[in-house]
Amino acid sequence: MRSGSVEALFAMALFAVAALRVRRPSGPTGLAVPATIELEVAERDTTRRVEGSCPFVVGRSSEADLLILDPEVSRRHARFENDGRTIFLSDLHSSNGTFLNGRRVRETIEVRPGDHIDVGTARMTFVGSKPCN
């Protein structure tokens, strides 16, 4: 193996380890500790901060916790949940998909501070979470 090949292989392995995230199996969660999440939402030409308790639904419906008026957003588009330690994001079978840092969300996946979530033309940045009091 040439020296450049070893370096490339090492770089790919390092990237793969850094990209690992906790994936939670779908189904009932039995969430024990409620959590509050904070998002920064950029849509059209405005940015706003939003806080809400998990489970937290994003969508076009007036019943969603975060209402995004965009025809590309499904009525119930995506959901944030927690297991007491970790915040997870799942796509709710939306028509146009939910994207975490540019990758389509195909299963429930961990969200970390600084992550970007795209739904329709809106971009949310996950600021963080804290246990509910």
Backbone as a ProteinNet text record, in pm:
[ID]
protein_1_A
[PRIMARY]
MRSGSVEALFAMALFAVAALRVRRPSGPTGLAVPATIELEVAERDTTRRVEGSCPFVVGRSSEADLLILDPEVSRRHARFENDGRTIFLSDLHSSNGTFLNGRRVRETIEVRPGDHIDVGTARMTFVGSKPCN
[TERTIARY]
83.7	0	89.4	57.9	135.7	102.3	193.9	176.6	51	21	-98.6	-225.4	-223.7	-341	-370	-265.7	-282.9	-341.6	-291.6	-343.6	-490.2	-525.2	-664.7	-753.9	-708.2	-784.5	-804.5	-699.6	-708.8	-808.6	-804.3	-895.8	-1040.5	-1066.1	-1202.2	-1250.3	-1163.6	-1201.1	-1231.8	-1151.7	-1173.6	-1306.5	-1337.2	-1463.9	-1581.6	-1570.2	-1678.3	-1705.4	-1602.6	-1620.4	-1685.4	-1642.9	-1699.3	-1844.9	-1884.1	-2021.1	-2119	-2068.2	-2157.4	-2250.8	-2374.1	-2475	-2560	-2616.8	-2705.9	-2833.4	-2873.4	-2999.9	-3090.6	-3209.9	-3305.5	-3405.2	-3432.5	-3533	-3667.8	-3744.5	-3876.5	-3969.9	-4081.4	-4178.9	-4197.2	-4276.8	-4302.7	-4173.1	-4162.6	-4037.4	-4037.1	-4150.7	-4153.1	-4063.8	-4071.9	-3986	-4012.6	-3906.1	-3920.6	-3899.1	-3805.7	-3769.8	-3804.5	-3905	-3938.9	-3821.4	-3806.4	-3698.8	-3753.5	-3688.4	-3718.5	-3607.9	-3646.2	-3546.3	-3552.1	-3440.3	-3434.2	-3384	-3457.2	-3423.5	-3413.2	-3323.7	-3321.7	-3377.2	-3483.8	-3554.9	-3535.4	-3480.9	-3463.7	-3557	-3650.9	-3741.4	-3769.4	-3776.4	-3788	-3674.5	-3703.6	-3597.3	-3592.1	-3647.1	-3650.6	-3587.3	-3541.4	-3487.3	-3554.4	-3593.7	-3657	-3607.8	-3614.8	-3580.6	-3709.5	-3712.3	-3831.9	-3790.4	-3868	-3848.9	-3975	-3959.3	-4074.7	-4037.2	-4138.4	-4118.2	-4131.2	-4050.7	-4057.4	-4175.7	-4244	-4223.1	-4267.6	-4193.3	-4210.2	-4226	-4342.3	-4374.1	-4359.2	-4294.8	-4277.6	-4366.6	-4441.4	-4525.6	-4604.7	-4685.5	-4768.9	-4904.2	-4941.6	-5070.2	-5068.3	-5182.5	-5192.4	-5177.9	-5188.1	-5170.4	-5023.8	-4932.7	-4789.8	-4735.2	-4632	-4567.8	-4491.3	-4433.8	-4366.6	-4433.6	-4505.2	-4579.6	-4487.9	-4474.9	-4397.9	-4491.4	-4524.4	-4617.7	-4540.2	-4523.8	-4447.8	-4515	-4551.8	-4619	-4533.1	-4401.9	-4313.6	-4309.1	-4372.5	-4372.7	-4504.7	-4497.1	-4616.8	-4685.3	-4813.5	-4886.7	-4816.5	-4773.7	-4691.2	-4564.2	-4460.1	-4341	-4231.7	-4196.1	-4086.1	-4116	-4046.4	-4069.1	-3936.2	-3922.5	-3811.1	-3862.2	-3784.6	-3818.5	-3693.8	-3710.9	-3594.2	-3611.2	-3498	-3501	-3447.8	-3442	-3389	-3246.8	-3172.4	-3034.4	-3010.4	-3075.1	-3046.1	-3171.8	-3155	-3266.1	-3255.7	-3369.2	-3375.7	-3468.2	-3440.6	-3521.5	-3571.8	-3698.7	-3752	-3839.7	-3839	-3925.9	-4058.4	-4168.5	-4301.3	-4363.6	-4287	-4331.4	-4373.9	-4294.6	-4325.5	-4305.8	-4372.8	-4363.2	-4225.4	-4165.1	-4039.2	-3917.3	-3935.9	-3822.8	-3776.5	-3703.4	-3638	-3489.3	-3407.4	-3263.9	-3186.7	-3094.5	-3006.8	-2867.4	-2817.8	-2685.5	-2669.7	-2775.9	-2770.5	-2803.5	-2821.9	-2853.7	-2997.7	-3064.7	-3205.6	-3219.2	-3314.3	-3340.9	-3430.2	-3377.6	-3452.2	-3491.3	-3430.5	-3462.6	-3445.4	-3495.2	-3481.2	-3333.2	-3285.9	-3142.3	-3115.6	-3003.3	-2963.1	-2938.3	-2977	-2950.7	-2858	-2758.9	-2661.3	-2664.2	-2623.5	-2618.5	-2535	-2588.6	-2521.3	-2567.6	-2641.7	-2691.8	-2795.6	-2798	-2895.5	-3000.5	-3125.7	-3237.8	-3314.4	-3328.8	-3401	-3534.1	-3641.3	-3775.8	-3830.2	-3862.9	-3903.8	-3793	-3830.3	-3729.5	-3681.6	-3732.7	-3691.9	-3570.6	-3483.2	-3367.8	-3373	-3365.5	-3361.2	-3220.8	-3171.4	-3045.5	-3079.9	-3036.7	-3061.7	-2964.4	-3018	-2935.2	-2897.4	-2995	-2966.9	-3093.9	-3075.6	-3189.4	-3156.1	-3261.6	-3245	-3364.7	-3347.1	-3460.5	-3567.1	-3692.2	-3801.7	-3803.5	-3839.6	-3846.6	-3984.6
-116	0	123.9	219.5	342.7	432.5	520.5	610.4	696.7	749.3	830.3	751.5	623.4	538.1	516.7	499	478.6	604.5	720.7	846.2	865.1	833.1	845.1	749.7	627.6	529.2	576.2	630.2	681.8	797.1	888.9	1002.4	956.4	856.4	804.5	739.4	665.5	600.2	705.3	809.9	916.7	987	1013.7	1076.4	986.7	857.2	763.3	761.4	763.6	763	893.4	1006.4	1135.9	1147.8	1078.4	1088.5	997.4	909.8	817.6	893.6	856.3	914.5	801.2	826.7	728.2	721.8	602.7	583.6	504.8	555.8	490.8	414.8	290.7	216.1	286	277.2	339.3	257.5	318.1	251.3	328.7	277	347	374.5	494.2	532.1	518.7	539.5	533.6	640.8	762.5	870.8	903.2	912.3	931.3	1075.2	1146.2	1279.7	1381.6	1467.7	1568.6	1664.5	1713.3	1806.6	1921.1	2036.3	2152.9	2167.1	2191.2	2212.8	2358.5	2406.8	2541.9	2533.7	2599.6	2603	2747.2	2769.2	2895.7	2864.5	2933.6	2903.1	3017.2	2983.8	3082.8	3044.7	3133.2	3111.4	3246	3241.1	3363.8	3456.6	3577.5	3671.6	3698.4	3606.9	3628.7	3512	3543.1	3440.4	3459.4	3347.6	3354	3238	3256.6	3149.3	3090.6	2958.1	2887.1	2787.1	2780.5	2677.7	2594.1	2466.6	2380.2	2252.1	2184.1	2059.1	1940.1	1838.5	1714.1	1631.7	1561.4	1558.6	1690	1733.8	1863.6	1840.6	1877.2	1850	1977.3	1961.9	2070.2	2038.9	2138.8	2114.1	2235.5	2214.8	2319.9	2331.6	2231.7	2231.1	2329.4	2389.9	2479.7	2402.5	2270.9	2187.8	2153.9	2188.8	2162.3	2255.7	2209.8	2293.8	2409.1	2382.7	2485.7	2490.1	2597.3	2615.1	2677.2	2609.7	2662.3	2666.3	2787.4	2805.8	2800.4	2680.3	2656.1	2538.4	2551.4	2441	2314.6	2326.4	2209.3	2133.4	2189.8	2128.1	2054.5	1930.6	1851.4	1902.7	1866.4	1911.7	1866.8	1742.8	1689.3	1638.8	1719.8	1695.1	1619	1667.9	1608.3	1620.9	1537.2	1539.4	1527.4	1606.1	1594.9	1519.7	1423.3	1344.9	1334	1283	1258.3	1130.2	1079.7	958.9	986.6	1115	1151.1	1203.2	1166.5	1212.3	1272.6	1219.7	1252.7	1301.8	1399.7	1447.6	1377.9	1329.9	1258.8	1332.4	1317.8	1375.2	1262.2	1270	1172.6	1244.2	1193.4	1242.4	1169.7	1242.1	1182.7	1147.4	1079.3	1037.2	1157.3	1264.5	1386.5	1362.8	1443.7	1429.7	1466.7	1572.5	1623.7	1594.6	1526.2	1484.2	1587.9	1536.6	1616.4	1589.2	1693.9	1679.2	1727.6	1644.7	1678.1	1698.1	1820.9	1855.1	1810.1	1828.3	1797.9	1655.4	1567.8	1427.1	1397.4	1326.2	1293.3	1204.2	1236.9	1158.1	1041.1	919.9	800.1	716.7	749.4	681	781.5	749.7	838.1	848.8	973.6	996	1105.8	1095.8	1192.9	1330	1435.3	1572.8	1635.1	1709.1	1773.3	1925	2001.5	2147.5	2185.9	2281.6	2326.8	2255.8	2145.3	2073	2157.4	2143.2	2212.7	2113.3	2151	2067.5	2147.3	2091.1	2157	2087.7	2167.6	2121.3	2224.2	2180.6	2274.9	2376.1	2503.6	2608.2	2666.7	2615.7	2663.4	2584.8	2655.3	2590.9	2616.9	2506.9	2517.1	2480.1	2551.5	2515.4	2471.3	2349.5	2298.6	2367	2449.5	2524.3	2437.5	2362.8	2276.5	2234.9	2167.1	2118.7	2124.2	2116.3	2110.2	2037.2	1971.3	1901.5	2002.1	1961.8	2046.4	2045.1	2158.2	2165	2133.5
0	0	0	-85.5	-91.4	26.9	57.6	171.3	157.7	39.3	18.7	40.8	5.2	23.9	171.8	251.1	394.6	457.6	416.3	470.7	433.2	310.2	266.3	344	363.9	439.3	583.3	644	780	787.5	690.4	688.9	675.8	591.3	575.8	704.2	771.1	896.5	1002.8	1009.1	1106	1079.1	952.7	916.5	955.2	932.2	964.1	1114.6	1195.3	1340.1	1385.2	1327.9	1366.3	1324.7	1219.7	1168.3	1242	1325.7	1396.6	1488.7	1486.4	1574.3	1628.6	1743.1	1802.6	1719.9	1684	1614.3	1706.7	1724.6	1813.1	1728.3	1764.1	1688.8	1696.6	1588.7	1589.8	1677.3	1712.8	1797.6	1925.2	2017.9	2143.2	2218.2	2274.8	2337.1	2488.4	2553.5	2699	2758.6	2705.7	2749	2895.3	2974.9	3117.6	3162.3	3100.6	3145.8	3037.5	3063.2	2962.9	2942	2820.1	2788.8	2706.1	2720	2638.7	2535.8	2410.2	2306.4	2262.7	2209.5	2155.3	2012.5	1922.8	1781	1734.4	1639.6	1567.7	1429.4	1391.7	1268.1	1168.7	1051.6	944.4	830.7	801.3	688.8	623.8	493.7	414.3	453.5	496.3	533	682.8	763.8	908.3	982.6	1102.3	1191.9	1326.6	1387.5	1519.3	1604.5	1736.4	1831	1883.9	1891.9	1936.9	2043.7	2151.6	2254.6	2262	2293	2308.7	2379.8	2429.8	2503.1	2409.2	2434.9	2357.7	2405.1	2318.7	2174.3	2111.1	2009.1	1945.5	1796.1	1742.5	1601.7	1519	1403.7	1307	1187.6	1140.3	1024.6	980.8	879.8	821.9	892.5	971.5	1041.5	1158.4	1184.5	1299.4	1430.9	1425.4	1545.5	1572.5	1481	1501	1608.9	1679.6	1781.1	1715.9	1599.2	1520.4	1384.3	1359.8	1234.8	1130.4	1016.7	904.2	784	740.5	629.6	498.3	449	326	256.9	129.3	61.2	50.1	68.6	63.8	195.9	299.1	432.1	451.4	497.9	525.5	651.7	667.6	786.9	914.5	919.1	1028.5	962.5	965.4	884	959.6	1077.6	1154.7	1303.5	1383.4	1528.7	1601.9	1709.2	1802.9	1924.5	1973.2	2092.6	2179.1	2299.6	2383.9	2463.5	2511.9	2594.5	2735	2771.2	2902.5	2895	2789.9	2773.9	2636.3	2535.6	2396.9	2327.4	2238.4	2155.9	2020.6	1972.8	1845.4	1748.7	1620.5	1514.4	1426.9	1387.6	1292.8	1191.4	1070.1	964.4	979.5	966	984.2	849	765.8	631.9	549	556.6	482.1	332.6	252.7	106.5	54	108.5	54.3	140.5	250.7	332.9	433.7	532.9	635.6	620.5	631.9	608.7	730.4	778	889.5	833.4	842.2	787.9	642.6	564.6	421.7	383.7	481	453	490.3	402.6	427.4	550.1	636.1	756.8	717.1	728	690.5	812.2	926.9	1051.6	1165	1280.3	1395.4	1430.3	1444.5	1461.8	1564.3	1631.3	1732.2	1669.4	1744	1702.9	1805.7	1757.2	1844.9	1824.9	1927.2	1911.4	1789.1	1712.3	1591.2	1465.7	1480.9	1363.3	1290.7	1157.5	1072.7	1024.9	1040.1	995.6	891.3	772.1	664.4	641.9	643.3	608.5	510.6	391.1	288.7	266.5	262.6	243.9	377	487.9	620.6	669.9	738.7	801.7	951	1027.4	1172.7	1218.6	1316.7	1380.8	1521.6	1557.7	1692.6	1787.4	1876.9	1971.4	2090.4	2143.3	2256.5	2327.9	2439.5	2517.5	2664.8	2746	2890.9	2949.3	3062.3	3124.6	3167	3157	3204.7	3357.2	3414.3	3562	3610.2
[MASK]
+++++++++++++++++++++++++++++++++++++++++++++++++++++++++++++++++++++++++++++++++++++++++++++++++++++++++++++++++++++++++++++++++++++

